[in-house]
Amino acid sequence: MNLLERTMGVHEKALRVRNERMELLARNIANGDTPHFKARELDFKVVMSQAKYEQPINSTHNNHFDFADESVNTDGLRYRVPFNASVDGNTVEMTVEQAKYGKAAADYQATLSFLENRISGVRKALRGE
């Protein structure tokens, strides 16, 4: 493990996964009016558990990582089951997608702040402060 991997830790991988999730949610929003489009979700827990750091991510309650479809690909992608059925077969619910995107943006910013603090600490150490 090199210096950068030790410095960044799991946050570098988390930032990539959060970015991928935001892109997926944006794709869902963009296809809100596309007939037969199926909304997808990225399971953060599954993707991060495959990181080489192997720090387990545990929930405090069984429903904290609840998904309607229990079959998971190794890449963590799942189809989302909508609350309300659509006539055209589209499973995107705009209010749900927008709320999830807002939370994902806040999570992304928090992870970015962790990384900035770590990098700042390394810079100070290199300068001898």
Backbone hydrogen bonds, N-H to C=O, Kabsch-Sander energy under -0.5 kcal/mol:
donor,donor_aa,acceptor,acceptor_aa,energy
6,R,2,N,-2.1
7,T,3,L,-2.4
8,M,4,L,-3.1
9,G,5,E,-2.2
11,H,8,M,-1.3
12,E,9,G,-0.6
13,K,9,G,-0.5
14,A,10,V,-2.4
15,L,11,H,-2.3
16,R,12,E,-1.6
17,V,13,K,-2.4
18,R,14,A,-2.7
19,N,15,L,-2.1
20,E,16,R,-2.3
21,R,17,V,-2.3
22,M,18,R,-2.2
23,E,19,N,-2.1
24,L,20,E,-2.0
25,L,21,R,-2.5
26,A,22,M,-2.3
27,R,23,E,-2.1
28,N,24,L,-2.1
29,I,25,L,-2.4
30,A,26,A,-2.6
31,N,27,R,-1.5
32,G,29,I,-1.6
34,T,31,N,-1.3
36,H,88,D,-1.2
37,F,34,T,-1.7
39,A,37,F,-0.6
41,E,78,R,-3.0
43,D,41,E,-0.6
43,D,76,G,-3.3
44,F,42,L,-1.0
47,V,43,D,-2.0
48,M,44,F,-2.6
49,S,45,K,-1.8
50,Q,46,V,-0.7
50,Q,47,V,-0.8
51,A,48,M,-1.4
54,E,51,A,-1.4
58,N,56,P,-0.7
64,H,61,H,-1.6
65,F,62,N,-0.7
66,D,63,N,-1.3
70,E,68,A,-0.7
73,N,77,L,-0.9
76,G,73,N,-1.3
78,R,41,E,-2.7
80,R,39,A,-2.8
89,G,86,S,-0.8
91,T,37,F,-2.4
94,M,92,V,-0.6
97,E,93,E,-2.6
98,Q,94,M,-2.6
99,A,95,T,-2.0
100,K,96,V,-2.5
101,Y,97,E,-2.4
102,G,98,Q,-2.2
103,K,99,A,-2.1
104,A,100,K,-2.4
105,A,101,Y,-2.4
106,A,102,G,-1.8
107,D,103,K,-2.4
108,Y,104,A,-2.4
109,Q,105,A,-2.2
110,A,106,A,-2.1
111,T,107,D,-2.3
112,L,108,Y,-2.4
113,S,109,Q,-2.1
114,F,110,A,-2.0
115,L,111,T,-2.1
116,E,112,L,-2.5
117,N,113,S,-2.3
118,R,114,F,-2.1
119,I,115,L,-2.6
120,S,116,E,-2.4
121,G,117,N,-2.0
122,V,118,R,-2.0
123,R,119,I,-2.6
124,K,120,S,-2.3
125,A,121,G,-2.0
126,L,122,V,-2.5
127,R,123,R,-2.0
128,G,124,K,-1.0
129,E,124,K,-2.6
